[in-house]
């Protein structure tokens, strides 16, 4: 399947039309916003089967249930949340003011920014395109979305559906390769959201800076998981391992918040591996043939994973397969495995893995783990499996990460009442729910001055009254 790659001139024309309309909008009514959100919801609901099939075609094999669970339901939940609360979010908010400003009134007026750009990676193409679009539309903006060239089937489908449910100057889809992506980043959006690798995030931020375009960067990095001394809920070691393995094998580990590597108490590595093998056997009893296990997105990504494993093993690491099924390069099925005794400097300890390969690091004391994490770039997510409340609080307060789930994986990203975003090298800014509304709004401060103002007493010529007022405490 081929994609339509807009020429720079055509891309600029699409953008200018969208931005020109955004400038005419002013304060977009809730009725208009709700109508757009309802159409976005219908787009997903009416075509959920076709969407799942298109994404699976791009992966080679992508679990239909994973697409429903991790993308379709998450998008629909987010839209529902926006429809429930968006009208309240857009209300003018009164602010307190010092008596010196009496009897004037201070308030905040949330306004749409205008034209919003969204750059989407390949791993969750629906959620990471329409999730930000939901936030931007709730805030009253118009949206332009650039999809990954690695998801051509989904890209063509979403472009067709968007044209059916939206005017092109409301929400439009751009498909194309690297050159199109560069041209997209160079457009003077009022806000640009990028989800992807840290390396590409640098390029996006650099391109956006030429237009002083504010950016939200949702990046990745190496998210640690910690099996604590009293692992998991009620100290259930096997349950903790099972939940960690689920996070590492969903979408075959191709998730920005997947556990990238795991700490385990010294002497517990063999127990961890045995427990992980039982979990994989329970999840995927026929891993070689099941439709529940997702393929790696491309040959290049498959080969990269294999090269990382080979590098670690070449440096003395022990590879422990978690399934009797072997990896299948022809179908890009990479069988999950654990790497233990990994030498410092190995690629799996330096690069984001983005696949079902889990380096296992043993530790003697929880403070060692904290020091290790704090000496490295801030992770997008952190997972702690521990039933001792004091140890949980110690890790929560002593480490910095985009988000944390305790005794499970991924759940801090689910509720629309929680923001999603990174920190430091794992990103900047956040969205989801009200946080997403605020990200794509300008909170305009407004001061309304009545006929009489107390501050008129300090107009020149200055005298005793002005002296008293200026010396009065707040």
Buried (B, 14 or more C-beta within 10 A) or exposed (E): EEBEBBEBEEBBEBBBBBBEBBEEBEEBEBEEBBEBBEBBBEBBEEBBEBBBBBBBBBBBBBBBEBBBEBBBBBBBBBBBBBBEBBBEBBEEEEEEBEEBBEEBBBBBBBBBBBBBBBBBBBBBBBBBBBBBBBBBBBBBBBBBBBBBBBBBBBBBBBBEBBEEBBBBBBBBBBBBEEEBBBBBBBBBBBBBBBBBBBEBBEBBBEBBEEBEBBBBBBBBBBBBBBBBBBBBBEBBBBBBBBBBBBBBBBBBBBBBBBBBBBBBBEEBBEBBBBBBBBBBBEBBEEBBEBEBBBBBBBEEBBEBBBEBBEBBBEBEBBEBBBBEBEBBEEBBBBBBBBBBBBEEEBBBBEBBBBBBBBBBBBBEEBEBBBEBBEEEBBBBBBBBBBBBEEBBEBBEEBBEBBBBBBBBBBBBBBEBEBBBBBBBBBBBBBBBBBBBBBBBBBEEEEEEEEEEBBEEBBEEEEEEEBEEEEEEEE
